[in-house]
Amino acid sequence: KITISIFNKHCNYRVRSSAGNQTNVFIFLGFSDLQHLQLFLFILVLLIYLIILIGNSLIVAVTVTDLKLQSPMYFFLRNLSVLEICYTSAIIPKTLSNLLSERQTISFLGCATQMYFFLLFGNSECCLLTVMSYDRYIAICNPMRYSFILSRKVAIRLASVVWIAGNVVAFEQTVTIFMLSFHGSNKIEHFFCDVIPVLKLASTDTSLNDVINTVLTVVFIIFPFTLTITSYICILSTILKMRSAEGRHKAFSTCSSHLITVTLFFGSGFITYMRPGSSGSVDTNRAISLLYTVITPMFNPIIYSLRNKEVKEALRKLLGSSRTS
């Protein structure tokens, strides 16, 4: 609450203290060329959002209530589901509102707030996916020491670091962007307040912001992805040495769901933030953004529930008990 209060005061100060033609309202152009499809897009995005909310809420429910799902792996999975709900809720409700409006607008403060929460939950998810790969590495490559290395206290500390790091970086990055002056065009070629489209509208030099974005992309996308891939190379080597076919199948089944999620999330993020700012058409940028903001969060609960025997059994138990009651 203190962070958000300081952030709001800073943005209000920027709006009041800037010159008279300082942009106070931004206009989204993300779906402006698809006006004939806006009702269809509204229904489609709404259905996907409901799937995200219901699917991830069910995973949170089963990992809280089922005694068999109390290991660090499911604790991190619960955090991932909470992040997915928050991550999409920072973007989709406003997008749905704009799809029903003639003028798809957002206030200066609203844009800054949306970007802050998008970065908070996005950066946190990058870190959490890396922590989850480390969890799988310990569980498969060093199973005898798993409960010692990743105790409940350690898991809670790792999750806390993930959320705190995401919050600090999101706040600093958002403030440095909205300290810039916006006196020119107020039309964002996107459907939400992402970093690169907003920076394109700045009236002042953005060289420092470009450097910061590149560094953060390395820290929160390339470095975590490299650690994750390294973990899975070690995991694959260990799995191939297993004598038991059942053990190999279980290990592959557990890890493949996480690897699919990592590939979708980091892959789309890498394409978005490592390309030159001017590259890519509006349609291409929109499609890639929809992949990591809408499609991937929808598939996550499906991937984890279908490829994880324990989660499937817990879901059956939870849904069966709700019907009988």
Steps between C-alpha positions, in 0.01 A plus 500: 500500500784740582669427165179559303427820694847643423459391138160672466630822658794499261277461192254765620793736554627434147160582348460824699859625467549436125428750227147569391506253211624207710311186399234414756321230298637226275308337215552131421526406132548128564163392360403818311540324164268218611188697588278257306632218724492677836189323630645163398834591662320611817319164532817303416724690744230484770471121464880461514513724810234289673698183417812662649317604818321168550795278403756677715257538791442123494875437514529739797208322671635146455857591602364660818248232601658172384750360751688316224579828324698673776853461360701806383417409139129559558566802721681661204224385263245674727707820484515468120121471479454807723747690280313396185169625642655835603706531181202463267276711726739793455427498126187310392222688690608833347535335158146361529370843598674662203363241257150625589596868469530720193804679643745255654667729752685489831610784727866590559480367858302196386765419239780531757309281746428233237866492395615470862281198572578341162873527572459391862322176414696440176843539662390292799384221269837495322674451835247245624533281190874490563445404864262225386766359266747499793240312705474232229879484471540427874208254502636290212877546519533501880182335635654377828572859611189660348308554825815638666600740220146616421323505835175691545687798648738513203208477256321790673818709494555431130140596420535818709817598311316443171212734595728766655737504200208533261355787703824699533596469134148577376477813715839636395447423132152655491613817680796551264265471200227732628755761609543566126299770324213402269411806291451344156275222380291323763415197284644171628539239224403222737204379708660567840775717653808293422849648537612532137175646351482762779867596466441570129269787601752676726604849392841481670806280451436136598856368464532432874164321502607287203816397687298421814254290295784307337666430836169391656425277202834328555442472877134390492475309170832383356675417830203312656436317173868398480489371861180311424640336187820409690288342776308294246815381326615362837152358565491330158842349559383360835171367357675315218717321759194370691454124474129504574277575199223609737737739676610650168139544388399669827800734490436594136129555570573727798764709321345523154206713618735753657728499194205573268396795720856634513542476122172682428555776755871571451484444124230763445669738746834460324346576159320806637774669702820400319398624155588852383225743599397572141483140381182305450161603367211601725329166425814301591557693824135458596506125432818449706361711786176301501710183525672594827221707657196286418575167333785373722314570829200311357708193415693485828224345717408264213864389454562446872170323567509268198866399537509462878335191647486638856333824389245308289408278793472798734275683251273196469479477877427874539236511225346171622465629859347829378234309302407273790470796739 
